Amino acid sequence: MTGIPAFTGDASPYGGGDPYADYRTADFPFTGLVDLADRRLGAGVIAANDEFFAERENMLKPEPAEFDPEHFGHKGKIMDGWETRRRRGVSADEPHPTAEDHDWALVRLGAPGVVRGIVVDTAHFRGNYPQAVSIEATSVAGSPSPEALLAPDVKWTTLVPRTAIGGHAANGFAVDVEQRFTHLRVNQHPDGGIARLRVYGEVAPDPAWLRVLGTFDVVALENGGRVEDASDRFYSPATNTIQPGRSRKMDDGWETRRRRDKGNDWIRYQLVEQSAIRAVEIDTAYLKGNSAGWAALSSRDGESGEWTEFLPRTRLQPDTNHRFVLPEPVVGTHVRIDIYPDGGISRLRLFGSLTDEGAERLSARHDELN
């Protein structure tokens, strides 16, 4: 585990104006990966030992934490995050918490996967953030209860050892543990507040589940697909195009800036594994005056394979889900969508199934991670 960089200590008290003006953050190399703790993937904070001032579920909100200096309730200042009460010692002679005292929360990842980096965001927690955090992970099949996860026979692996952090800061940690995890235990020492938790990594799907499904979306985030690169991320991330469900608003898709040249925009995807694609959906929901004019799809098999177009340049309509049944299966490991000339799409669905070769490699990788 490596902190990059390390923020420690209190932030200045809020003095008015933009509350993010003195926020401490950095560019972390792993934030381009999928957030395994995204609520849209099904993540949740399933238990916590204390949430006196602010609810544990706030940690997984997708938007940045907000701060209202006038927002107070019967228990005190209402914060947009998870905040516990102040810990005390056992007596007047020992008024301080012990070194072992801490608060904890259990987080179910939205999709099991390999964790590459974690951000513990203490935005707006300037003097009431934890002195340190530690994070552990485990892999438990099915849908375990909090009690089952806390049983003594469950093995937890340390992803972030107890590390001092800073207030009003994005505290980032790189993780180098090549295992598949389903749940995290977030510990704050001894108490305090965390605004947001982001868990970046790579989805590692269950091959048995995909095998039973037969035909499924081979590029969906929840099934192990991912965005490798995109020509433009000006208004919204390309990863939105493979999120679960239909887009609910304009910024829930992918939209590029307006082109002033003769080029075009594109996204390159890696499929869960080698697959045979039989049908396609290109959705422009909520993109009305800014949807892509035309789109084309190409595939390749392997990192060095040649790109072959399988859906020629096709007119797209605004705010519409377009469906295409392919005349024959398209086998490949990567797909690229080209849109002309710019604009956006909200979702891309590629329906198919794993080839025998793809299924074999996916199963081997699953066994290795477990």
Salt bridges, closest charged atoms under 4 A:
ASP22 OD2 - ARG126 NH1 2.75
ASP22 OD1 - HIS168 NE2 3.28
ASP38 OD2 - ARG40 NH2 2.90
ASP50 OD2 - ARG85 NE 2.58
GLU51 OE2 - ARG56 NH1 2.84
GLU57 OE2 - ARG56 NE 3.73
ASP80 OD1 - LYS61 NZ 3.05
ASP80 OD2 - ARG196 NH2 2.86
ASP103 OD1 - ARG87 NH2 3.02
GLU136 OE1 - ARG185 NE 2.97
GLU178 OE1 - ARG116 NH1 2.75
GLU178 OE2 - ARG365 NH2 2.78
GLU202 OE2 - ARG116 NE 3.30
ASP217 OD2 - ARG349 NH1 3.53
GLU228 OE1 - ARG268 NE 2.87
GLU228 OE2 - HIS334 NE2 3.34
ASP229 OD1 - ARG233 NH2 3.70
ASP232 OD2 - ARG257 NE 2.71
ASP251 OD1 - LYS249 NZ 3.69
ASP252 OD1 - ARG40 NH1 3.25
ASP252 OD2 - ARG347 NH2 3.20
ASP261 OD1 - ARG259 NH1 2.86
ASP265 OD1 - ARG259 NH2 3.04
GLU273 OE1 - ARG361 NH2 2.87
GLU281 OE2 - ARG323 NE 2.82
ASP283 OD2 - ARG246 NE 2.76
GLU303 OE1 - ARG300 NH2 3.44
GLU303 OE2 - HIS334 NE2 3.32
ASP338 OD2 - ARG336 NE 2.72
GLU357 OE2 - ARG361 NH1 2.48
GLU368 OE2 - ARG365 NH1 3.64
